[in-house]
Each structure stands twice: as structure tokens, then as C-alpha cells.
Amino acid sequence: MKLAIANAKLEEKNGFLRALVVMCYAHWEGHAKFCGERYFQFLTKRRLRFSQLKPHFYNIRFLRELSAANGTSHEQKMNLAHKICSSLEDRFSHFPKELFDTKSNLNSEVLADLCLVCGIEFEIFEDYIDFMDRMLLKRRNEVAHGEAVFIDAVDADDLVDRTTSLMRTFRDEIDNHVTLQGYRAAPE
């Protein structure tokens, strides 16, 4: 795509740039979702007890049930509270797929939620916020929704390099968490 843009005639260049923006965004969103899901698959295969994991893993175990508890009877809420209080020694054996819902708009706010779920620090992505929100997502939405925007301020090499760097940073954070066992609870 970069070669096509470099060799394109002036009247063709905008079309290629529009396609590149959409492609870069799609790669970013798909990669983040893929990495997060693989991380949780890794954790489920380890079948560690919740007491061996950082507390947020135990908390996310009950997110779906807590959301559904609104409007239920007091008995059902008490049963849920008992389940929460008594299952710390259960094993982490599955995760709800909706944990990695990018909402088809992976902006910095959604990424912050994904980082929280994975237990990684969002601060490492602060330098990417404007790039994610304006360059990738906003422009992708404009193109995908048929707006007649002219994308002239995009350097194809820079767009690809920054997208690749963003993807690599997210993957590296997940890899480091696995390698350094950052998912484990602090020893007592």
C-alpha cells in the first residue's frame, strides 16, 4: 500500500491514503483484541487459583453477574454476595469474551479499559492518545462512514510506523506481563 501511494498519481493518492487509514486502524483494533484474548487464554490454561492472581482478575470474574444483579431480588443478591465471598480458591478457568469488546471504536478510553482488564498500565500509551483518537479512529470513521474528507496531511510511512509501534507496544506489555508473571498476586 505504501508503494502504491508513493507511485500514485496525484488524483489517485487520496484514495490510497483513505484505504491505508482504514487498514491501519483495522490492524490496530484486531491486534489489540487478539493479544488480550490470547493473554487470557494463557491464564485460563494455567488454571491458577484466584488467590494466586492479582485481585483484579477475581473482580472481573464477577462483572457479568454484577451487571445482571440490578433489579434482582434480595435473595439473589445475597446469593451472589456469598458466591463472591466464598470463591477465592476457585480456579481461573474461563473469561467472558466481552472483556475485549473494542466497541468497533478502539480509542484511548477503550484502550484504558482493556489495559485495566489485562492488568497493564495505560500510562505507557499516553504519547499515542492523539494518534489513536484523531489519526486512526477519527479519520477511519470519516472514511468508513462515507465522508468526503481529503487526507492530505498523512505521511504513509509515518502512519504505518506509528501504527506498528502502537501494536508492538501493546503486545510487548502483554508479553512482559507473561514473562515476569505480572498477573500473579504479591507473595505474602
Disulfide bonds with the S-S distance in Angstrom:
none
